[in-house]
Every structure is written in structure tokens, then in C-alpha cells.
Amino acid sequence: METVATAVAEGKLPGRVWIYSNTHCNLSCNYCMTESSPRAKRRAMSQERMVTIGREAKELGFTALGVTGGEPFLLPWLIPTLLELSDLLPVVVLTNGTLFNKKLLAATAVLADRDLKVQISLDRPDPVRNDISRSTGNFHAVTSAVRELTASGVTVRIASTMARDRAEELPRLKQLVQDLGVLPEDHIIRPMVQRGRAHERGVGTPVGEGDLSGELTITAEGAFWSAFGPSVRGGRTDTDLLLCRTTQPLNLAASTLLSLHGSMPRGHDAQLGIR
Ligand code: SF4
């Protein structure tokens, strides 16, 4: 039987394992797929649990880790956890970039020179339009955080979630990213996915299993086909992309994902280029 390590090494299975550290957030963006907000259910993972997932992922042959939420930097144990995870495998941690005051910037400096990238959301090149979806002052806070983190030696990526009718903004967005000192290969542009609040509002691109890259995603509630899987509607987590409820040991969830990959036509997993 094919192992996870072999499937990853041969490129049949994506190498990254996503960990949902929590689902609450200091923002409440109007397209958020996890219905995150300061009042949302936390569904948080402990430092020990996250590191165990990272350790098992490495043992199974996965080659990278991702940490997402919610807003991961709301967890007091996030930075020590990131240090432990990046001792195991390369890490990318997603953040809205609005919490980086002087104290957090000083604490985050230990992530410099690690095999770790901080991925910050910045959707639009115009402050007023950007802030409509995210929050007042978001553009200023995010661009400031990118500059400060980069200056402290932390590697930054920028992720832009685009609605379908915004192609004309793309050149200015790319120029802004370049002006912020972020490399073009570290600028991720992805379509708005019609899940969570975006689904409630009828905006974004409808997606199913065949449109999303099958990357093992672990939350406090189970294992999912994709990081876009554990979306929330009406306070309940969607289960259409649930692989299994059992995530300990990780091998069970990984094997389930692998068998599903084997049953799908090659190339079927990235029709929309959503990563
Ligand atoms: S989209 Fe991101 S930043 Fe906005 S509410 Fe959701 S988790 Fe928070």
C-alpha cells in the first residue's frame, strides 16, 4: 500500500498540513468563511496539541506546516508554538496583521531567520475600499505591520483575496506589494471562496472538493480535505469537506486523504488555482 511519505515525495499528495489554531478573531470581515469575530466560538488548540500534530506530520513524511484561524496571534502561546513547529518543518502562519503593536513586534522578532513566513492579508490597493470588507484602519495597520516585520528580519508574504470584478485593481495591488518590499513570489492572489459569510451574502466563487487542493487540514473538530473545508455557517462547522472526526493519531486522517486522492482524476484538484 502506498504510504503518505511516498505520495508526498512523488507529488501525488500536497506536502503541507494545515493546523487551525483557533477560530475567533479581533476582526469580523464580511466575507469570512469561518464566521470569525471577537464573539465567535474559540475552538482553540493548545500548544502541546499543535506541536504533536507537527511532529506526527513530519514522521509521516509531510514537508511543511501551515497555521491558520481565526487570528492565530490572539493565542498567548502562539510564538513559542511557532518556534517549536519551525524546528520540525517549514511553517507559514496566516494573520490579519492588525495586532502588531510594539510589544508583539518585539516578541515576533524571534521568528526572524527561521524557516517560517508570516502571511498577512491585504486585499485592495485603495485604503477606503480595502477597509470596507475588513475594518476601519485595516490598510494602515497592515502596511505598517508588513514594513515593521520585514525590517525586523521576519519573512512576510501577502495574501490578497479578490472578488471576480476587481481585475483592474491588480496592477496597482502588485505595485503596492513591491513597494512594501515583498517579493512577487510571496504575493498570493486567490479568489474569494463562497463559504461562510461570503455564502450568506451570495458573493465569491462556489467551490467543492474538486476545486480545492486536497491538503490535510486539522482543526479542534476533525480533519478536512482543504483549509477551506472547516467553514462555518450559522455557528455550525460545515461537514461537506470533513474527512474524519478522529485526528489522533494523524495517520488515520492522512490515510483517508490519500485514499480520496487516489480515487480522483489527476489534475482534478486545482481547477480554480485556489491555494
Ligand atoms: S477573514 Fe480572517 S481576519 Fe477576517 S474575520 Fe475572518 S479570520 Fe478574521
Boltz pocket constraint, residues with backbone or C-beta under 6 A from the ligand:
constraints:
  - pocket:
      binder: B
      contacts: [[A, 23], [A, 24], [A, 25], [A, 26], [A, 27], [A, 28], [A, 29], [A, 31], [A, 32], [A, 33], [A, 34], [A, 35], [A, 36], [A, 37], [A, 69], [A, 70], [A, 71], [A, 95], [A, 96]]
      max_distance: 6.0
